Amino acid sequence: MTRALLARLRAALTLPPGDLLRNATYRRLWTSILISSLGGQVTMLALPLTAAVLLHATPTQMGLLTAMEIAPFVLFSLPAGVWLDRVRKLPVYIAGEVLIGVAVASVPLAWAMGWLAMPWLYAVGFFIGCIFTVAGTASQIVLTQVVERDRLVEAHAKNALATSGSDVAGPGFAGLLIKLFGAPLALLVDAVLVIVSAAILRGIHVDERRTPRPDARFGRELAEGLRFVAEHKLLVALAIAVGTWQLCQNAAQVVQILFATRTLGLSEHAVGLCYIALGAGTVTASVWGNRISRRIGPGPSMVLGFGVCGSGWLLLAAAPVGPWGVAAFAATLALYGAGAVLAFINFLALRQAVTPEPMLGRMTSTMRWLILLPAGPGALIGGWLGEHHGLRSALAFAGGVSMLLVIAAWWHPVIRGVRSLPSAAKPVTAGGA
């Protein structure tokens, strides 16, 4: 009996032939994502809890904090894309991990020195946003250098599974750290973990050579990236749909922690435990996301993700105070985790699949710029609604607009008609290569 059980366990843990994790380079990248995501879970809880509990931030201030994190995407995404098409991406990705560690480590330092206030958190949020604007784009392109184009949905699903593992273990771990040491000191753990992630990335080798063009012009290359996106119907439709979702997501995000701590009366540790449900949702969607995409198509799968998120926000908007409210908060996090994974593994794969390699940097940065333009206003709308009309109104706004998005996106022929990953379009020029 014992031998049979061990044999079954061994078979379950053995990767099937052709699995992406059998590729040593991808496995190293996946491990780095797993470790970095675990640290990110600490920051995701500790930073807003520091603002909400330690600094007694208002809903408007919470909205401004989120807006400061998003502002660099709006300001710098387009020039960053032109620059990234001229340089090697992996070193940029590694440097970004190191700088994030430095940024989050500054919060406990400021707290220990008595300098910590909301302007400090605004500055940290803005700096982290700058890093993600450049290094985050580079990380997405590195994946296309490691994985074949026709396996991008599978790769993004596995990456989501790595972050899902962190989503399951991270919130409880973060909640325990926050309870033992306080939210500011818990951020030191994230600083250490992203440095470890950067060390793992240094062992990755990708074949990427850049030959500078003597006739390269910054303005012309930037315009080429904008024109490439504008002339591609699928990319335009994706930008509008995901941009609208970002508006809803940020409107809900700025009030979720406040709703949990002030309306439901949860402690910091209890909030961390509830966030385990977020991990459960992302794990579920990560495991089944690739299968769902293959069955109904990347476009419909993305729309399904929007609907799952919206239903969660509407549920929380109607949640009562008490045990059922706490259960609704956990359910909302699970639905958000599942919906976001379903939406983004397909969104990322679709935009990368249709873009030729010389245009990847500009396309990625242009798309990130477009989808995050509504994110800042979304955060400010959520904060304003939460402060002047109650926290539930911001959640209801996010859920209601998400459901309208589902209806519009489902009837959009370009999105609904995408049943498999398309092939790369021809670039306007080979600018930047």
Secondary structure, 3 states (H helix, E strand, C coil): CHHHHHHHHHHHHCCCCCCHHHCHHHHHHHHHHHHHHHHHHHHHHHHHHHHHHHCCCCHHHHHHHHHHHHHHHHHHHHHHHHHHCCCCHHHHHHHHHHHHHHHHHHHHHHHHHCCCCHHHHHHHHHHHHHHHHHHHHHHHHHHHHHCCHHHHHHHHHHHHHHHHHHHHHHHHHHHHHHHHHCHHHHHHHHHHHHHHHHHHHCCCCCCCCCCCCCCCCHHHHHHHHHHHHHCCHHHHHHHHHHHHHHHHHHHHHHHHHHHHHHHCCCCHHHHHHHCHHHHHHHHHHHHHHHHHHHHHCHHHHHHHHHHHHHHHHHHHHCCCCCHHHHHHHHHHHHHHHHHHHHHHHHHHHHHHHCCCHHHHHHHHHHHHHHHHCCHHHHHHHHHHHHHHHCHHHHHHHHHHHHHHHHHHHHCCHHHHCCCCCCCCCCCCCCCCC
